[in-house]
Amino acid sequence: MVLLSTSAMPRRGVLTLVALLLVALNLRPALTSVSPVLGSIAEALALSPSWQGILTTLPVLFLGLAAPLAPRLVRRIGPERSVFAALLVLAVALLARPYVVTTVGTAGLFLGTAVAGSCIGIIGVLLPGIVKRDFPRRVSIMTGLYTVALNLGASAAAGTTEPLRQLLGGGWQDAAQGISHGAWQGALAFWLLPAVIAALLWLPQLKGTKPVRVPVRRGARLRHDPLAWQVSLFMGLQSSLAYIVFGWLPTILQDRGLAAVTAGLALSVSILLQVITAILAPWIGSRMRDQRAVLVGVMALTLIGLLGCLYAPIGSIWVWIVILGLGQGGTFSMALTLLALRAPDAITAASLSAMAQGIGYTLAAMGPLLVGVLHDWSGGWNVVGILVSAIALGALVMALGAGRDRQVASTQGVD
């Protein structure tokens, strides 16, 4: 499958760069804005820990389930128009999901979250291919900048959603439905604004684009390539740890004694620190013969940080937050970098991106769900350490394969 269009005009330049970064800024707030106010949502809607786990799992699951839709959209309207359409639907979903509970109940919140995750999944598949096409000699630095923008959006949502909720204040009780409505709804809906701004600034990218009519099975051979599976599974396992952090870290820290605002700030700081390794890890990795050492290093930092957040004295939490952020910034940016480094051309990079994100995010969704189930079963967080350790060790095994200096078989010209 091919996710790139031909264009009647050059796409490189400052305008394209700015537009790409603004789009990337919107790929995490729909997810990280929920966890800081998860307690308020659970109290208002009477959600058990297992249902909270499902709520944090849905957007990640649909990141993966929606990935195969990206090629179909591109064949009809082209990648630039597909990104634009996904941004518009994302904005609508972010506005609707906190408020539809007033008409259709709790199911509306889950539906809106799933739609938002689907839009992010489609955009996430498209952008690496666009980067490979428009910046072929600057893939590593562009991947780093793309990851920085993504982290800034995630950090902003994690750190400001709870203060927004407190600032908005108020609330009311719907006795008929048994639902408590409050400021958490406005705090979640706020994040539609960056999506609208990004859509407006993406408009110039639509000029001169057209879809490419290609056979659907063009990327099918990747499914028989062991290296493609190693890249995909590394993407999924490191993403599972990331979404456990996005979905549950503030709740875990609150249960360990931190105030709600401080717990949200801890997540925000951790994500913000990812910017450092999001740039450094691909830069270092692309200059090495292979990337195994970098991958093992950043994954080890991630596991150490997670275990510190779970078990170390709460007074030392900021040490572990720093380590966690540095680790996860590197794991995610390296996962994206592998999509380009392991592909011989832009078409194969797009196909590998679709495979890795489709399989990877579907697998990653199980992490937040299992955390909720384990917490519901055990009544605490200690057992979660076993889960994150197992996921991290699996990611390390995949990294040793995906980090080798090899490339997947080209899909260009294969029907």
N, C-alpha and C positions, 0 to 999 in steps of 0.2 A: 504494500500500500504506500501511496505517496501523499505527503501532507503539505507539499509546497506548490505554489503556483508560479507560472511565469508572470512577468510584470512588464508593462510598457515603459517603465521609468526606473532609474536606480533607486534602491531602497536604503542604501547605506547613508550614514550621516547623522548629525546631531539630533535631528527631529525623530528619526527612527529609534535612536538610542533612548531618548527621553520617553518616547511613547512606550517602548518595551519595559523600561523601568517602572513607569506608572502602572502598567498592567500587572507587572510582577508584585507591586505593592499590595495588590488586592487578592493575592492567592492564599492568604492565611487569616485575615481578620474574621472571616465567617467562622473559623474554627477556634481561634484563640480568644475571641470575645466571649465565648460561652463559659469557659472554665472559671473565670473570676466571679461570675454571678451564678454559678451552678447551684450553690446553696440556696440562693434566693428563688431560683426557678423551681428547685425541688420542693421547697417549702410552699410556694404558691400553687404548684400543680400536684403536690403530694406524690412525688416520684421516689421510688425506692432506689437504693444504690445500683441495682441491676438495670433499672430503667434509665438512670443517669448514665450508666455505661453504654447503653444503646444510643442515647442521645449524642454522646461524644464519639461513638463509633460510626454513626450514619454518614456524616460527611466524608470520612476517610473511605468507607466502603464504596460510596458513589464516586469518589475520585477514580477508583479502579473500574467500576462497572460502566462508567460513562466514557472511559478512554476509547473503546472501539467506535464510538459515535463520531469522534473527530475526523477520521478519514472520510466517512460518508458525507459529513458537512463540507469538507474541503472539495470533494468531487463535485458538489453541487454549487458552492458559492465561493470557494477559495479560502485560504487560511486567514487572510486579513479580515475578510467579512465574517468568518466563523468566530474569530476572537471578538469582534465587535458585537455580534449577536449574543455570544455567551456573557459578555460584560453587562449588556442590557438586562438579560434574564436574571443574572446574579443580583443586580440592583433591585429588581422587583422582588426576588425571593428574600433578600435581606430586609426589605420593608415589610413584607407580608408575614414572615415566620413568627415574629413576636406577637402580632396582633390578631392573626386568624384564630387564636384560641378563644376569642370572644364569640366566634360564630360556629366553628367546627370542633372546638375543644382541643385537648392536648395533641391529638393526631395532627392538627395543623402545624404545630411547632416542629414535629418530626418530619412532616412532608416538606416544609419550607427548608429545613436543614438539609434534607436529601437533595433537593433541587439545587441549592447553593453549592453543595459538594460536587454535583454533576457538572455545573458550569466551570468550577475551578479545575476539575479533572480534564475537561476538554481543552481549556486554555493551557494547562500545564503540559499536555502532549504537544501542542502546536509550537510553543515558544522555543524549545531546544532546536527544532528543525529550522525555524526562521533565523535563529542565531547562527547556526552552522552555514546557512545559505548566505546571509548578509554580512557576516563577519568571519569568514573562513580562516583567516590568519590570526584572529584574536579570540579564539574560542574560549581559552582558559580565563582571560581577563573579563570577557563578556559574561561567562558563567559566574565568575566571582561577583561582578556588579549586579547581575540578575539575582543572585542569592542574597546579596546585601539588601536590595530593595525588598525582597520577599521577607527577610528578617525584620526590617524596619516596620513593615506593615504588621507583622505578627507581634512584635514587641509593643507597638503603639496600642494595639487592641487589647493585649494582655494587661498593660499597665494602666490604661485609662478607662476601661469599661466599668470597673467597680466605682472609681471616683465619679464617673458620669452618673451612675445609678444613684449615688448618694446626693449628688448635686441636683438631680431631677426631683428626688423625693416623692412623697405622696403615694397613692395607691387606693384601690377600692376592691370590695369583695362582691363577687357575683354569687349570690346565695343559690340561684337556680342551678348553676353548673358546678358549684362548689369550687370555683377557681378564684384565686386571689390575684388581682392585677396590680402591677406596681411599676416602679421606675425602671426595673430591669428591661422592660419592653422597649422603652425609648433608648436606653443605653445600647441595646443590640441593634435597633434600627438605624442608629447613627452611622453605622459602617456602610450604608448604601452610598453615602456621599463620595467617598474615594472612588467607588466603582463608576459613578456617573461622570466624575471628572476625567477618569481614565478613558471612558468611552468617547467623550467629546474630543480629547486630545489624540485619540487613535483614528479619528475620522480621516485625516489626510492620508493615512496609509491605505485607504480603500481605493484611491484613484489609480486607474490603470491596471487593476488586478483582475484576474479571471480564473475560474476553476480549471483544473487539469483532469482530463478524462483518461484514467489509467485503470488497468485491471485490479480488482480488489485483492487478488491473491499474491500481489507482488512481494509482500513481506512474509509470506507463509514459511519460507525456508528457514527463517530465524528460529522458528519453534523447534527445529531439529539441530540447532547449534548449541553445544554445551556452554560455550562462553556467553552466549546471549542469556541463557538461563541463570548463569552465575551472576551476571550484571543485574538481572531482574530480581533475583532473590536477595542480593545485597540491598538493592533499592527498597524492597519490601520490608526486610528485617530492620534496617536502620530507621525507616519511616515509622515502623511500629513503635519503636522507642520514642521517636519524636512526638507521635500523637498521644502516647501515654503521658508524656510530659505536658503537652498542650491541654489535654483533657482533664488530667487528674492532679498535677503538681500543686496548684493552689489549694485544692481540697485536702490533700495530704498534709500540707504545711499548716493549714488552719487546724486540722485535728491534732497536730503536734504542738499547737500553742501560739501560732502567729495570728495576728489580726488579719481580717479579710483583705484590707488594702495592702498590707505588707506582703501577704502571700501573692497577690496579683503583681505587686512590684517585683518580687523575687523572680517570677516567671518572665516578666518583662526584661529585667536585667540579664537573665540567662539568655534570652533570645537576642538581645542587643549585642551581647558579647560574641555571639556567633559571627558577627560581621568580621571580626579579626581573622578567624580561621577560614571563613567563607572565601576570603581573598587569598590568604597565605597558602592554604592547603592545595588548591588547584595550581597556583603559581609554582610551588615547590614540586608538586607531583608531575606536572607537565615537563619539568626539566630533568626528571630522573628516567633511568632506563625502563623501569616499571614502577607501579604505584603501590606495591604491597606494603612497604614500610610506612608510608603515609597513612594508608587505610588502617593498618593495625594500630598505629599511634593514636589516631583520633577516636577509634572505637574503644580503645582502652580508657581514654579520658572520659568518654561518655559513661561507661560502666562505673568507673570510680565515682564520678559525680552523682550518678543516680543512687548508688548504694550509700553515699554520704548523706544525701537528702533523706533517705529512708531511715538510717540507723544511727548516724552520728549525733552528738548532742546538738540540740536546736540552736544553741548559742554560736555554733560554728557554721551555721547554715550558709553564710555568704561565701565561705571558702568553697563549698561544694557547688554552689550556684555558679561560681566562676569556672570551675573545672568542667561542669556539665555543659555550660554554654560554649566553651572553647572546643569541647569534643564534638558536640552536635553540629556546630557550624561547619566543621571539617567533614563530618560524615555525609551531610546532605550535599554540600558543594562538590565533594568528590563523587558522589553517586551521579550527579548531573554531568560532571566532567567525563565520567566513564562513557556516557551515552555518545559523546563526540569522539573521544579518543579511541574507542573500540570500533568505530564505524569508519569505513574507507571513503564515504561520500555523504552528501547531505541527504540523499534519498534514504540510504541505509540508516543514517542517524535518526531520521524521522520515524522509520519503521521500528528501530530499536527502542526509541522513546515510547512509542505506543505500546509495545510489548512490555517493557520494563515497568511503566507506570500502570498499565492495566492489571498485570499480574501482581506487581509490587504493592499497590495501594489496596487491592482486594485482600491480600495477605495482611497488610499493615492494620487493616480495620479490626482484626481479631485481638490486637493488643489492648486497646482501651476497653473493649467488651469484656475480655478476660479479667482485667483489673476490677471492673465493677462486680463481676460474678464472684471473684475470689474475696473481695471485700465484703460482699453480702454474706458469703458462706462463713468467713472466718471472724467477721466483726472487727477486723483491724487491717493493718497494712504490712505486717511483717512478712507474710507469705508472698507479697508482690515482689520482694527482692529475688526470690527464686525464679519467678517468671522473667524479670528483666535480665537476669544473669543468663538464662537459657537463650533468650532472644539474642543477646549480645554475642554469646559464643557461636551461635549459628551464623550471625553476620560476619564474625571473624573468619570462619571457615570459607564462606562465600568470597570474602575479600581476597583470600589467598589465591583463589582462582581468577576472579575478575580483575585483579591488579596486575596480572602478567602482561608482558609486552606482546600482545596479540590483537588481532582484529577479527570481527565476525565476517562471515561471507557476505559479499556485496549483494544487495537486492536490486541494484540498478539494472534495468533492462531485462529482469526476470519476470516472466508472466506465469 
